[in-house]
């Protein structure tokens, strides 16, 4: 089933690339602002929980720290 839909998905992606459908500068600015707010919120959460705030910017380590904060095992 998945392999039957894969060619259609590839055609759609190719058509979008050829038409120039991208985020543009406004979309990029919105995404950067969103990510900055997300990192700031995670940094504050980590700090309040007694964990290092810089851990919010390390991709996999931040999930491990979040799991430690809520008391769940890392696996």
C-alpha positions as CSV (number, residue, x, y, z in Angstrom):
1,X,0.0,0.0,0.0
2,X,2.8,2.4,0.9
3,X,4.8,1.6,-2.2
4,X,1.8,2.4,-4.4
5,X,1.5,6.0,-3.1
6,X,5.2,6.7,-3.1
7,X,5.4,7.6,-6.9
8,X,2.4,10.0,-6.5
9,X,4.1,11.7,-3.5
10,X,7.4,12.0,-5.4
11,X,5.5,13.6,-8.4
12,X,3.8,16.1,-6.1
13,X,7.1,17.1,-4.4
14,X,8.8,17.5,-7.8
15,X,5.9,19.7,-9.0
16,X,6.1,21.9,-5.9
17,X,9.9,22.3,-6.5
18,X,9.4,23.3,-10.1
19,X,6.6,25.8,-9.3
20,X,8.8,27.6,-6.8
21,X,6.5,26.9,-3.8
22,X,8.7,27.9,-0.9
23,X,8.4,29.8,2.3
24,X,10.2,32.9,1.1
25,X,11.7,35.5,3.4
26,X,8.5,36.1,5.4
27,X,8.1,32.4,6.2
28,X,11.8,32.2,7.1
29,X,11.5,35.1,9.6
30,X,8.4,33.6,11.1
31,X,10.1,30.2,11.6
32,X,13.2,31.8,13.2
33,X,11.0,33.8,15.6
34,X,9.0,30.7,16.4
35,X,12.1,28.6,17.1
36,X,13.6,31.4,19.2
37,X,10.5,31.5,21.4
38,X,10.5,27.7,21.7
39,X,14.2,27.7,22.8
40,X,13.5,30.5,25.3
41,X,10.5,28.7,26.8
42,X,12.5,25.4,27.1
43,X,15.5,27.2,28.5
44,X,13.2,28.7,31.2
45,X,11.6,25.4,31.9
46,X,14.9,23.7,32.3
47,X,16.2,26.5,34.6
48,X,13.1,26.3,36.8
49,X,13.5,22.5,37.1
50,X,17.2,22.8,38.2
51,X,18.7,21.6,35.0
52,X,21.1,23.5,32.8
53,X,19.4,25.9,30.5
54,X,21.8,25.3,27.6
55,X,20.5,21.8,27.3
56,X,17.4,23.3,25.5
57,X,19.5,23.8,22.4
58,X,21.0,20.3,22.1
59,X,18.6,18.3,19.9
60,X,18.6,14.8,21.5
61,X,19.9,15.7,24.9
62,X,17.0,18.1,25.5
63,X,14.5,15.3,25.2
64,X,16.6,13.2,27.7
65,X,16.6,16.1,30.1
66,X,12.9,16.7,29.7
67,X,12.3,13.0,30.5
68,X,14.5,13.4,33.6
69,X,12.5,16.4,34.7
70,X,9.2,14.5,34.5
71,X,10.6,11.5,36.1
72,X,10.4,9.1,33.2
73,X,13.1,6.7,32.1
74,X,15.2,7.8,29.1
75,X,14.2,4.8,27.0
